[in-house]
Amino acid sequence: MTQAYSRLARFKDIHSGRRGFIIGNGPSLKDSDLDMLTEEITFAANKIYLLFDQTSFRPTYYAAVDLIFLENFHTTVAELDTVKFVPKWADRWLQPTAATFFFQEKGLPKDEGFDPTFSYDICQGIYGGYTVTFTSIQIAFFMGIRELYLLGMDHTYEVPKKRGSHPLYGEVLLCEGEINHFAPNYRVAGEPWSIPRPDYQKEAFSLAGEVFRFHGGRIVNVTRGGQLEVFPRLSLEEVLQ
């Protein structure tokens, strides 16, 4: 284990017995939802910062794993005042700091199907699931959280017809107008993004639910609407009352 990964050991069971909330960036997410979570342990990702001028909420933890996103927005990520988790390959743009932690990214075959695996020890690596949410789930588990709620996980994508090419990633989508996220400016016209794989995401989520249940925990979907039916549902208000 390298020194970069051994730094992650400090998070082992740090929130044992506590609950956590993973916040997706789907169109159902509202700034008022975040206002209700200011005292909770929260995990957010990608462009959640677009809501920071509308709420006092700031996530406890932040993660980003998408190559195209980090390539284009790493400067903003570096400036976020929260604990951040990013893959080791992102060290071409980000420096290790007291609040920036690198992990080994494992298991993302692109052309040979997908057989998800769950990491019980993030010091040894975190498995990909074609969504940063699966990354955050594994981090939360390592931290000892066994009661986990997903918010803003609509699990729906309107895919544009325009395509482009990325020298490292391959085929990408080109935004034709933002309708997949909480903010109309989440992506601008022509901005490249990776092709979503909700089918693979569903497999990863199913495995995560099994792991939590086996260890006496649960993952619950508190998203308003959407199509993520892998997990049981409750409303956010029911959970927080």
N, C-alpha and C positions, 0 to 999 in steps of 0.2 A: 504494500500500500504506500503510495507516494505521500509526501507531506501535504500536497494540495488536497488529496482525498481524506487524509487523516483528520483534517480540520473539521470534517463533517461529524466526527464522533461526538462532538459537544452537544449535538441535537438529539442523541439517543434518549428516548423516554422523557424528554424535557417537558412534555405536556401530558404525561400519563394521567389518565382519569378525567381529562378535559375534553370538551367537544370542540369541533372545528368546522369552518365554513369555507368551501372552495367556490370562488366567484368566477363564473364564465362571463363572456362578453357578448352574449346573445341579445337580440333586439328586445327581449322581455325585461332586461335589467333596467332598473330605474335608480336615479341618485337617491331617492327616498328609501330604497331598500338598503343602501349602504349606510345611511344615517342610523339605521337600527342595529348595525353590526359594529359600531365603534368600540364596544367593550369586549368583543369576541375575538377568538383566535381565527385569523382569516388568511387565506391564500388567494392571490390574484395573479394575473398574467397579462402579457402583451400590452395592449393600449388602454388598460384600465385607467391610466393617468389622464385620459381625456375627460374624465369626470371629476378630476380633483378641484377644478374651479367652481364646482357646483355642490361640493360636500366637504365636510371636515374629515370624512373617513380617509384613512390610509391603511393599506393592508399590513398585517403583521409580517407576512412573507410574500415574496414575488418570485415568479419563475418565467423563463423564456427559453424555448428550445428550437424555435423555427429559424433555419439558416437565413432565409430571405428577410425575415423581420429583424433579426439581430444585425445583419449586414447593413440595413438601411436606417435602423433606429437605435443603434448601440450607444450613441451619445446621450440620448434621452434616458435610456436604461441606466447608464452609469451615474446619472445625476439623481436618480430616485433615492429618497431618504428612507430606505427600508432594507431588510435583509434580503439578498438576492441569490437565487440558485440558477446557474447557467452551465451548459456543457463545457467540457475542457477545451473543445475546439474554438470556443468563443474568445479564448485568450489572445487571439489575433487582434481583437478590438477592445476587450475589457481587461483591466488589471485586477489581480487579487487585492482586496482591501479587507478591512475589519468586517465589512458588511456584504462582501461579494464572495460567494463560495462556488467552486467548480466541482462538477461531478463527471464521472465516466458515463457516457451514453452507450447503452448496449441494446442489441437486438432489434434492428429495424430493416429486415429484408425487403427490398423493393419489388423484386420480380419473382419471388419464389413462394408467394402466399404469405400468410401471417399467422404465427402461433405465439400468442402473447405469453409473457413470463412476468412474474411479480418479484420485485426486489424487497427482501426483508432487511437488508443492510445497505443503505445508500453509500456507505464508504467503499463498497465493492462495486458500485455502479447502480444506475437506474435504467430500467427497461423502457423503451419507447412504446407508445400505443397510438401513434398518429394523432395525438392531442396532448397539449401541455397539461391538461387536467389529470391525465393518467400519471404524469410525472409528479404532480402535486399530491395525488392520492398516496403514492409510495412514500413521499417525504412525510406526510402526515402520519402514516402508519409507523414509520421509524421513530417519530416523535412521541409515540405512545397514544395517539388519538385513536379511539375506537368508535366514537360517535361522530360521523362526518356527514355534512349536509352540502348539497350542490345547488347553487343558485345561479340563474342566468345561463343555464345549459340548455338552450333550445334544441340543439342537435338537428338543426335544419339548415340547408344551404341552397341558395339560388346561385347556380354556377354560370358565369358569363361564357359567351361563345368565343370571345377573343382569347387567343393563346400566344404565348411567347416562349422564350428559351433562356434558361439561366446556365452559365458555364459550369457550375458545380451541381446544381439541383436537377437540371434537365427541363422538361416541359413545365410551364407555369401558366397560371391564369392571369389575365389582365383586367383589372377592375373596370366595369362599365357604369358604375353608380352603386353606392353603398346601401345594401338592404339586409345584410347578414349580421349586423352588430348594433349595439345600443346607440351609436352616434352616427348621424348622417355624414360626418367627415372622417369616419374611422379609416376608410381608404379613399384616396382620390382617384379620379379617372386615369387609367393607364398604369396604376400601381400594381406591380406583380405580387401574386400570392400563390402559395402552394395548393395543389389540388386536394380538396378534403376527401377523406375516406371514412365516412360514417359507419360503413360496414365493419372496418377494422377497429374503429373506436368502440363500437358496440361489443366486440369480442373482448377487448381490453377491459371495458367496464364490467362485463359479466364476470371475468376472472377476479377483478378487484372486489366485487360484491361477495363472491365466494370466500375470498381470503378473510374479509372482515367478519363474515358470519362464522367461519371456522374458529376465529379467535374471540368469539363472544361479542363482536361489535356489529355495526350496521352502517350502510351508506344510504341516505335518503335524499330523494330529489325534491327540493322545495321551489323549483322553477315554476313560474306562472305560465302554464301551457307548454308548448314545445312538443317534441316527439321522443324524448328520452324516457323510455318505459322499462329500462333494464332494472331500475331501482324502485322500491316502493315510494309513494308520494305523501307528502304533507304540505301544508301551507307554511310559509315563513312565519306568519302570525301565530300559528299553532305551536311552533317550536319555541318561539320567543316569549310566549305568554307566561 
